[in-house]
Amino acid sequence: AFEAETEKRGAGKIVLAHHKDDMAETLLLNLCRGAGMEGLAGIRPVRDNVLRPLLCLSKEEILGWLKERKLPYCTDSTNLSYDYARNRVRLDILPVLTQEINKRTPEHMAQASLAAGEAVDFLRAEAAKRKAQYVREVPCREDEDAYGRNGTLRGAEDPSVHPGHTSFVSTGPSSKNERCFSAGTGLFEN
């Protein structure tokens, strides 16, 4: 919906009001669902044309600022419905953690999410460097599986090469034998 409205209005960016408490909810949900590093990063401050400038503030800080200035705000009525897992985390789990474990739980969870996001960004950048350094694209035979298990690699001049079947060959220091990795295996995808 936001994308369509942005396009309709000719706007370049979408600015959302997610805050630290939203990050804590997202982190808990992602952990419970078995997330990897990307999931631990939670809500990212910038993703494509979406900006979230309030992630550094708590819901309480935002509401206090609005109240101090006597500014109206609205709350999504579905935020109080137990039909959604996020609301159960918001209404039941985070309050218990905040009251019984540490009142700064959402802040600490948001910090952990930001650190995980920085780690993900670093690992992606390093993987891209290593890919550029140690992997080259070569055509593979049509009958080779995703790991080149038939043991042969053919050059582009070979008529048995399947046109458009792009693969990658590891050329790094640890690769004694070149191996064929078909595009789409997820090994080096962004």
Disulfide bonds with the S-S distance in Angstrom:
Cys140-Cys180 2.14
